Amino acid sequence: MTDYHVTIDRLVLEGIDLPATAGPRLAAGVAAELGRLLAEGGLAGEVSAGGARRVVRGGAVELGAGDPAALATQIAAAIYGGLGE
């Protein structure tokens, strides 16, 4: 099993209006889901060798009802997909 250390300094979400109180729940959900995705799928290519990336473009997510748990799952999937690019 490979250990990964991921630090997200800033997460920019455009076009969504969530109350400030949803921030910690959203961050925890993203961290948990990203951890799950990394544990299941690992990393491919040059990213698996380590190093920092200044920007990871995750692409679009469906904002839907703005549910922080569902949004966190989508954001983590977008970040995970962006890590492979």
TAMO-V456768 format. One line per field, one symbol per residue. psi: psi as a letter, one per 40 degrees, with the letter a starting at -180 (. if undefined). burial: + if it has 24 or more other ideal C-beta (glycine too) atoms within 12 Angstrom, else -. A space follows every 10 residues. Layout:
BEGIN
psi = ???
burial = ???
END
This chain:
BEGIN
psi = hhhihhhhdh hhhheigiid eedddddddd dddddddddd eaiiaddeea iihdhhheai ihdbefhddd dddddddddd ddde.
burial = -----+---- +-+----+-- -----++-++ +-++--++-- --+---+--- -----+-+-- +------+-- ++++++++++ -++--
END
